Amino acid sequence: MIVQRQSGVALWRQIADRIRTAIANGDYDATGKVPPEISLAAEFGVNRHTVRSALAALAQEGIVRAVQGRGTLIERKERLNFPISRRTRFSEGIGDQAKEKEGLLLAASEESATPDLASRLQLAVGAAVIRLETLRKADRRPVSRATAWFPAERFAGIAEAYRDSGSITAAFTALGLTDYLRVSTEVTAVHADSGDLADLELSPGAIMLVTRALNADADGVPVQYAISRFPADMVQFTIEN
């Protein structure tokens, strides 16, 4: 499992990514801790200082904890399971996996629809859309940050409705939309950007699952396009038919 030295990604970051993935996959469940530094250094073909930097980054994320005389223990192995279905809802999807669920409005603005956004929302290019930047928490842990766009003519006031309720579904209901359906979901994986690091309390090198989702009303008219980012070590998706 030699790392790529000419990839443009720091060696410690590559190693942190691979250890994080191994923890998420349960590779170390039998011992409850990651292998010793010397073993990891041999596995990845690097020196122990590089491995130590990777483990330090994972410790900052709360994934591992170094204990004198015991090694590096795994702190967090359980991931929230988030179903993606025709009626995908954050609170309902998390369900009883978390006692507290919270939605925060980070920013809101009105802007003109780009050609791509206009195509997705079936609007004219340049039509007014409302953009919301939101952060979702489960048991006070940040689990997703999202950017969502809504047709401004139909959903004026959605920023205030979301700020009051912390829920897109509740905000829609307050504005007269009682039901909506998931039209499509695209999922990709990327490294965390600066916004992820700050809002989701992550360290450099964290892997994100990114969803691009389109929702429509019962008549098939698009009502929301959203790009959401989830820490891969905290959330897994289940596709439901």
C-alpha positions in Angstrom: 0.0 0.0 0.0 2.7 2.4 -1.0 1.7 6.1 -1.2 2.0 8.2 -4.4 5.0 10.6 -3.9 4.3 12.6 -7.1 0.5 13.0 -6.7 0.6 16.5 -5.4 -1.1 15.4 -2.1 1.1 15.4 1.0 2.2 12.0 2.1 0.8 12.4 5.6 -2.5 13.4 4.2 -2.6 10.3 1.9 -1.8 8.1 4.9 -4.5 9.8 7.1 -7.0 9.2 4.3 -6.2 5.5 4.1 -6.2 5.0 7.9 -9.5 6.8 8.1 -11.0 4.6 5.4 -9.6 1.5 7.1 -11.3 2.5 10.4 -14.6 3.2 8.6 -14.4 -0.2 7.0 -13.8 -1.9 10.3 -10.3 -3.2 9.4 -9.0 -2.6 12.9 -12.1 -3.7 14.9 -10.5 -6.8 16.3 -8.0 -4.7 18.3 -9.8 -1.4 18.6 -6.7 0.5 17.7 -4.6 1.2 14.7 -1.3 -0.6 14.1 1.9 0.7 15.7 3.7 3.6 14.0 6.6 1.4 13.0 4.2 -1.1 11.3 2.4 1.7 9.5 5.6 3.3 8.3 6.7 -0.1 6.8 3.2 -0.6 5.2 3.2 2.8 3.5 7.0 3.1 2.8 7.5 6.3 4.8 9.3 7.3 8.0 7.6 7.3 11.4 7.5 11.1 11.5 5.2 11.1 8.5 2.9 8.5 10.1 2.9 10.5 13.3 1.7 13.6 11.4 -1.1 11.5 9.9 -2.2 10.2 13.3 -2.1 13.7 14.8 -4.5 14.9 12.1 -6.8 12.0 12.8 -6.6 12.8 16.5 -7.7 16.4 15.8 -10.7 15.0 14.1 -11.5 12.9 17.1 -11.1 9.6 15.2 -8.2 8.3 17.2 -6.6 8.9 20.6 -3.0 8.1 21.7 -2.8 6.5 25.1 0.6 6.0 26.8 1.4 2.3 27.0 -1.6 1.2 25.0 -1.1 2.7 21.5 -3.5 4.7 19.3 -7.1 3.8 20.1 -10.0 4.3 17.7 -12.4 6.8 19.2 -15.2 6.9 16.6 -16.2 4.0 14.4 -20.0 4.3 14.1 -21.3 6.2 11.1 -24.8 7.7 10.7 -26.7 5.8 8.1 -28.6 8.3 5.8 -31.2 6.8 3.4 -31.7 8.3 0.0 -35.2 7.7 -1.3 -38.0 9.3 -3.1 -38.7 11.3 0.0 -35.3 12.1 1.4 -35.5 14.2 4.6 -32.6 14.9 6.9 -34.4 14.6 10.3 -36.4 11.5 9.3 -33.3 9.9 7.7 -31.2 10.3 10.8 -34.2 9.2 12.9 -33.3 7.8 16.3 -29.6 7.6 15.5 -29.3 11.0 17.2 -31.3 12.5 20.1 -30.8 16.1 19.0 -31.0 17.3 15.4 -30.4 20.9 14.5 -30.3 23.0 11.3 -28.5 26.4 11.2 -28.7 29.1 8.6 -25.2 30.3 7.8 -26.1 32.7 5.0 -28.8 33.7 2.6 -28.9 35.7 -0.6 -30.8 36.3 -3.8 -28.9 35.9 -7.0 -29.4 35.3 -10.7 -29.6 31.7 -12.0 -26.6 30.5 -14.0 -27.2 28.5 -17.2 -26.6 25.3 -15.3 -28.8 26.2 -12.4 -31.6 27.5 -14.7 -31.5 24.2 -16.5 -31.9 22.2 -13.3 -34.6 24.3 -11.9 -36.4 24.8 -15.2 -36.0 28.6 -15.1 -34.9 31.3 -17.5 -31.2 32.1 -17.3 -30.8 35.0 -15.0 -34.1 34.4 -13.1 -34.0 35.2 -9.4 -33.1 32.3 -7.1 -32.6 32.3 -3.3 -29.4 30.7 -2.1 -29.2 29.2 1.4 -26.0 28.1 3.1 -26.9 25.7 5.9 -25.2 23.5 8.5 -26.8 20.4 10.0 -25.9 18.9 13.4 -26.7 15.6 15.1 -26.2 15.4 18.8 -24.3 18.7 18.5 -21.8 17.3 16.0 -21.7 19.0 12.6 -22.6 16.3 10.0 -23.3 18.3 6.8 -23.0 21.7 5.2 -25.1 22.5 2.1 -25.8 25.1 -0.5 -29.3 25.1 -1.8 -31.1 27.2 -4.4 -34.9 27.8 -4.7 -37.0 29.7 -7.3 -37.3 33.1 -5.7 -40.7 33.9 -7.2 -42.3 30.8 -5.6 -40.3 30.7 -2.3 -39.8 34.3 -1.1 -39.3 34.1 2.6 -37.7 30.7 2.7 -34.6 32.0 4.4 -36.7 33.3 7.3 -38.8 30.1 7.4 -35.7 28.0 7.6 -34.1 30.2 10.2 -37.2 29.7 12.4 -37.6 26.0 11.9 -34.1 24.6 11.1 -35.8 22.3 8.5 -36.2 22.6 4.7 -39.4 20.5 5.0 -40.9 22.7 7.6 -39.9 25.8 5.6 -41.6 24.4 2.5 -44.7 23.7 4.5 -44.8 27.2 5.9 -44.7 28.5 2.3 -47.5 26.2 1.1 -45.6 23.2 -0.3 -46.7 20.1 1.7 -44.8 17.4 -0.1 -41.8 17.1 -2.5 -40.0 14.2 -4.1 -36.3 13.5 -4.9 -35.8 13.5 -8.6 -32.1 12.7 -8.7 -29.0 12.3 -6.5 -25.4 12.3 -7.6 -22.7 11.2 -5.1 -19.0 11.9 -5.4 -16.0 12.0 -3.0 -13.5 14.9 -2.6 -11.1 16.2 -0.1 -12.4 18.7 2.4 -12.1 22.4 1.5 -11.5 25.3 3.8 -15.2 25.8 4.4 -15.6 22.1 5.4 -12.6 22.4 7.8 -14.1 25.4 9.6 -17.8 24.5 9.6 -17.6 20.7 10.1 -14.6 20.9 12.5 -12.3 18.7 10.4 -8.6 18.6 9.8 -6.9 18.9 6.4 -7.1 15.7 4.4 -10.6 14.7 5.5 -12.7 13.0 2.8 -16.1 14.3 2.0 -19.1 12.7 0.4 -20.8 15.2 -1.9 -24.4 14.9 -3.0 -26.0 16.9 -5.8 -29.7 16.6 -5.4 -32.8 17.9 -7.2 -36.2 17.9 -5.6 -39.6 18.6 -7.3 -43.2 19.0 -6.2 -45.9 16.4 -6.9 -46.4 17.8 -10.4 -42.7 17.4 -11.3 -41.8 21.1 -11.1 -38.3 21.5 -9.6 -38.3 23.3 -6.2 -34.8 22.9 -4.9 -31.3 22.1 -6.1 -28.8 21.4 -3.3 -25.1 20.5 -3.0 -24.5 18.9 0.4 -21.1 17.8 1.9 -20.8 15.1 4.6 -17.6 13.8 6.3 -17.1 10.3 4.9 -16.1 8.9 8.3 -19.3 10.1 9.9 -22.0 9.3 7.3 -22.9 6.5 5.0 -25.7 6.4 2.4 -28.2 3.7 1.8 -30.0 3.9 -1.6 -33.7 2.9 -1.2 -35.9 2.0 -4.1 
